[in-house]
Amino acid sequence: MSFNSKDPRKTAVIMCSILLVMCIGLIIAAIVAKWHLAAIVSIGGFAICCLLVLLAAFNRKTTLRDRDFTYRTWLGNEYQYEYKDVIWYHITEHDVWVYTRDKRLVVDTDSENGLDLAKKLADFGVPEKEPGTNAGVYDSNGEEAKQVSYLEQRKTVFWVMIGLAITMLLVGAGLIVYAFATDDAMAENIAFLILWPLAILVFALYIVYQGAFSLNVRVELYKDHFIYRNAYLKRKSYSYSDCVSRRVKHYQNRYQLNSGKRYKAHIRMKDGSKIIVDERIINEGFGAVIGFNRLPKV
């Protein structure tokens, strides 16, 4: 397969190839030196992970034709789909997500033909947004939302944050259990027993908040106003003219090639409140109705 010179997958393939060779060498050395079985199993597990990454990099392929396309998975299984049978698709920073009735397909835009596939789907009238996201969303007057937009990769970020929070809590609790089990001096330190659990809890709650923010934040567009829903599911209505200034914070990522730089926009309202959205919400129509590019920068 071919790679763009700045393709992050190219780096992954090179690194995993090197690590796989190192792991094989370590396994041979471990067997010869009669290391403990746990060490050999651990190295073998890491080698398998590297091998899976390489399989994904070299096996995944999408072949485009006039009316249909073939999608090959990282294990080499091939599936054929007609463009018209795709329900919707979405272009992310490095991939195109294609949603069929049965599964979600991921086609890279750096080393694969993801953008060409997106163009084909658009030519066949496939929507670039999940159908039905506006259904059942109304304001206090009973008006149905014309557009409902969420943050990019909201569910993925949510579960990653939940996983991090659980890991942090387990590590924090594990250190306390270890201190008592080994009669460590920390077990008798009142400051440690109070401040350590408190710090872990505060950081875990902050991480959970970030996950809730990614999952719950959305903007609902109506005829003459919009509603912003925050991380706590609280909705607040604003007029489009209430947006008075903006501050944009870009993500630092040297691999941004096809879909533009990612960012979060902090928009100040007339009443002094602030809403936070990302480039996906801006590009799906919210930016146009509030004149985002004309708002003064702060």
Solvent accessible surface area in square Angstrom, and as a share of the most:
residue,aa,sasa,rsa
1,M,88,0.39
2,S,88,0.57
3,F,59,0.25
4,N,66,0.34
5,S,94,0.60
6,K,121,0.51
7,D,2,0.01
8,P,39,0.25
9,R,34,0.13
10,K,76,0.32
11,T,63,0.37
12,A,36,0.28
13,V,14,0.08
14,I,87,0.44
15,M,98,0.44
16,C,17,0.10
17,S,42,0.27
18,I,88,0.45
19,L,54,0.27
20,L,32,0.16
21,V,104,0.60
22,M,107,0.48
23,C,8,0.05
24,I,87,0.44
25,G,38,0.37
26,L,78,0.39
27,I,40,0.20
28,I,104,0.53
29,A,45,0.35
30,A,0,0.00
31,I,106,0.54
32,V,118,0.68
33,A,61,0.47
34,K,177,0.75
35,W,113,0.40
36,H,140,0.62
37,L,123,0.61
38,A,59,0.45
39,A,38,0.29
40,I,36,0.18
41,V,95,0.54
42,S,76,0.49
43,I,27,0.14
44,G,18,0.17
45,G,33,0.32
46,F,104,0.43
47,A,11,0.08
48,I,104,0.53
49,C,76,0.45
50,C,6,0.03
51,L,85,0.42
52,L,72,0.36
53,V,61,0.35
54,L,24,0.12
55,L,64,0.32
56,A,28,0.21
57,A,3,0.02
58,F,100,0.42
59,N,38,0.19
60,R,47,0.17
61,K,108,0.46
62,T,7,0.04
63,T,58,0.34
64,L,43,0.21
65,R,93,0.34
66,D,112,0.58
67,R,157,0.57
68,D,24,0.12
69,F,0,0.00
70,T,21,0.12
71,Y,19,0.07
72,R,68,0.25
73,T,24,0.14
74,W,97,0.34
75,L,105,0.52
76,G,32,0.30
77,N,76,0.39
78,E,109,0.49
79,Y,81,0.31
80,Q,122,0.54
81,Y,31,0.12
82,E,71,0.32
83,Y,0,0.00
84,K,131,0.56
85,D,78,0.40
86,V,7,0.04
87,I,62,0.32
88,W,25,0.09
89,Y,10,0.04
90,H,12,0.06
91,I,49,0.25
92,T,4,0.02
93,E,23,0.10
94,H,34,0.15
95,D,32,0.17
96,V,0,0.00
97,W,29,0.10
98,V,0,0.00
99,Y,47,0.18
100,T,15,0.09
101,R,206,0.75
102,D,126,0.65
103,K,78,0.33
104,R,114,0.42
105,L,1,0.00
106,V,30,0.17
107,V,0,0.00
108,D,9,0.05
109,T,13,0.07
110,D,17,0.09
111,S,17,0.11
112,E,31,0.14
113,N,43,0.22
114,G,0,0.00
115,L,74,0.37
116,D,82,0.43
117,L,0,0.00
118,A,6,0.05
119,K,134,0.57
120,K,59,0.25
121,L,0,0.00
122,A,53,0.41
123,D,99,0.51
124,F,67,0.28
125,G,62,0.59
126,V,11,0.06
127,P,60,0.38
128,E,86,0.39
129,K,44,0.19
130,E,82,0.37
131,P,76,0.48
132,G,58,0.56
133,T,31,0.18
134,N,39,0.20
135,A,69,0.53
136,G,60,0.58
137,V,14,0.08
138,Y,102,0.39
139,D,13,0.07
140,S,117,0.76
141,N,135,0.69
142,G,49,0.47
143,E,59,0.26
144,E,80,0.36
145,A,5,0.04
146,K,127,0.54
147,Q,33,0.15
148,V,0,0.00
149,S,3,0.02
150,Y,40,0.15
151,L,8,0.04
152,E,15,0.07
153,Q,54,0.24
154,R,51,0.19
155,K,125,0.53
156,T,72,0.42
157,V,48,0.27
158,F,37,0.15
159,W,167,0.59
160,V,81,0.47
161,M,48,0.21
162,I,37,0.19
163,G,34,0.32
164,L,90,0.45
165,A,3,0.03
166,I,94,0.48
167,T,75,0.44
168,M,54,0.24
169,L,78,0.39
170,L,123,0.61
171,V,94,0.54
172,G,3,0.03
173,A,55,0.43
174,G,37,0.35
175,L,58,0.29
176,I,38,0.19
177,V,99,0.57
178,Y,125,0.48
179,A,0,0.00
180,F,110,0.46
181,A,80,0.62
182,T,70,0.41
183,D,129,0.67
184,D,49,0.25
185,A,82,0.64
186,M,62,0.27
187,A,13,0.10
188,E,148,0.66
189,N,73,0.37
190,I,114,0.58
191,A,54,0.42
192,F,29,0.12
193,L,50,0.25
194,I,103,0.52
195,L,109,0.54
196,W,74,0.26
197,P,50,0.32
198,L,96,0.48
199,A,40,0.31
200,I,21,0.11
201,L,87,0.43
202,V,85,0.49
203,F,118,0.49
204,A,3,0.03
205,L,106,0.53
206,Y,128,0.49
207,I,25,0.13
208,V,56,0.32
209,Y,75,0.29
210,Q,45,0.20
211,G,0,0.00
212,A,24,0.18
213,F,15,0.06
214,S,13,0.08
215,L,42,0.21
216,N,23,0.12
217,V,0,0.00
218,R,28,0.10
219,V,1,0.01
220,E,0,0.00
221,L,13,0.06
222,Y,0,0.00
223,K,162,0.69
224,D,100,0.52
225,H,29,0.13
226,F,0,0.00
227,I,10,0.05
228,Y,18,0.07
229,R,34,0.12
230,N,44,0.23
231,A,4,0.03
232,Y,164,0.62
233,L,101,0.50
234,K,136,0.58
235,R,96,0.35
236,K,88,0.37
237,S,66,0.42
238,Y,16,0.06
239,S,46,0.29
240,Y,37,0.14
241,S,73,0.47
242,D,31,0.16
243,C,9,0.06
244,V,57,0.33
245,S,11,0.07
246,R,24,0.09
247,R,107,0.39
248,V,47,0.27
249,K,131,0.55
250,H,84,0.38
251,Y,85,0.32
252,Q,170,0.76
253,N,56,0.29
254,R,189,0.69
255,Y,42,0.16
256,Q,33,0.14
257,L,62,0.31
258,N,61,0.31
259,S,51,0.33
260,G,43,0.42
261,K,133,0.56
262,R,41,0.15
263,Y,28,0.11
264,K,52,0.22
265,A,0,0.00
266,H,27,0.12
267,I,0,0.00
268,R,104,0.38
269,M,2,0.01
270,K,130,0.55
271,D,89,0.46
272,G,44,0.43
273,S,34,0.22
274,K,89,0.38
275,I,2,0.01
276,I,38,0.19
277,V,0,0.00
278,D,2,0.01
279,E,16,0.07
280,R,40,0.15
281,I,0,0.00
282,I,14,0.07
283,N,115,0.59
284,E,44,0.20
285,G,22,0.21
286,F,2,0.01
287,G,7,0.07
288,A,86,0.66
289,V,69,0.40
290,I,15,0.08
291,G,7,0.07
292,F,12,0.05
293,N,125,0.64
294,R,200,0.73
295,L,19,0.10
296,P,79,0.50
297,K,154,0.65
298,V,115,0.66
